[in-house]
Amino acid sequence: MQGGGGTLLGSISDFCRRTGMAESTFGRRAVNDGKFVARLRDGARVTPETLTRVNDFMAKHGAPGAGDAPPELMALIHAGAPQPAVAPAQKADPETNFRFFDNRQKYLLFVNTCSEKDVIARRVGLELGQIHPRPPAVRLFDAGMGDGTVLARVMREMHRRFPTVPFYIVGKEISLEDVRLSLRKMADRFFEHPATVLVVTNMYYSEAPWLQPRAVSAATSMVWHEAALTGTTSHDFSEQIATSEEWTKRLITPLEWPIPSFFSPVNSLVRTLADIREVFCEFQKRDIQIKDLERGLIDFPAIIGGKEVFLCWEQDEDDIEFWHDLDSGYAGRERL
Ligand SMILES: C[S@@+](CC[C@H](N)C(=O)[O-])C[C@H]1O[C@@H](n2cnc3c(N)ncnc32)[C@H](O)[C@@H]1O
């Protein structure tokens, strides 16, 4: 079993503690670099060759290797020279000349039948071993969530490593279909790690990580919907997430999210509708009655001389100047 919390640094620290070896000595003897461990602590990456040398050194001294990188990831963490470009494929039989990026179907077929997403998620998981989150949260930005496979898997690994630290995650995605597919994967993530805030957005790349629109106009035309989940099972959560899917379907064009500048009229309309709805709700709460929308005729409940009445205001009147009985209506208006 691997010690040190499963990280390279942890394994080296365990090894040094057990053998009484100073970390600088370890670095010097294992990889000929006295500052190796300090560099790791500062977030430096290692090449597969260095990892192999560290493993060999520890194995030679009777300790299990650090072994933090599975063999299939070795190529990914190699910081070597770029690979030569692959020669363009000759035009050939479409059966054999398969180009996964030709259309969405081919793309989905490709990504769902190979281990690409798994390998990427595990590679990101390795990076988590190098971070030391500070309050208030671990912050993660996913620059293209797709169907959320990678994100969900990375969130699992984040939970394993930081089970009690809140997560603040922003996922950028342009395809509403992908947003829905991603959200469907989130119920058990939220359930296992309740201190999670996930924001899904299509703001510009420069704005999205901190959710800061560049211009006031973009800020005011933003459609912002919050869903705080309640319940005691991940099923409860998934039902509520399904409701927010309905919400997105109703408000936004089915193909893409509104792109702020292009769709701003749609956004302002939605915002106006939302404002109106809020005003109506407030009216309802206060028993204010809209008697005639066209004329702008509104009655407000009030008590005059211990008697329940309506104050009555019509559009274009400077102030509330009339009242009437509960039964008599506009015809019985009297000056205040
Ligand atoms: C390769 S996929 C990502 C796969 C994903 N990580 C997963 O786990 O499935 C790239 C994604 O980025 C999205 N995308 C491309 N350009 C974008 C942009 N400008 N803003 C937001 N999302 C974008 C695409 O819709 C696609 O879903």
The ligand as a Gaussian input file, in Angstrom:
#p B3LYP/6-31G(d) Opt

LIG

0 1
 C      -13.659000      18.350000     -25.888000
 S      -15.135000      18.854000     -25.224000
 C      -14.877000      18.760000     -23.535000
 C      -15.186000      17.426000     -22.974000
 C      -15.458000      17.437000     -21.516000
 N      -14.334000      17.847000     -20.736000
 C      -16.099000      16.143000     -21.048000
 O      -15.834000      15.699000     -19.948000
 O      -16.903000      15.597000     -21.765000
 C      -15.096000      20.581000     -25.477000
 C      -16.358000      21.296000     -25.048000
 O      -16.105000      22.695000     -25.070000
 C      -17.254000      23.340000     -25.545000
 N      -16.845000      24.621000     -26.113000
 C      -16.197000      24.857000     -27.269000
 N      -15.977000      26.187000     -27.422000
 C      -16.486000      26.791000     -26.320000
 C      -16.573000      28.149000     -25.901000
 N      -16.095000      29.154000     -26.619000
 N      -17.186000      28.410000     -24.732000
 C      -17.697000      27.412000     -23.978000
 N      -17.635000      26.107000     -24.326000
 C      -17.043000      25.809000     -25.492000
 C      -17.856000      22.399000     -26.566000
 O      -19.256000      22.594000     -26.686000
 C      -17.527000      21.022000     -25.955000
 O      -18.615000      20.568000     -25.203000

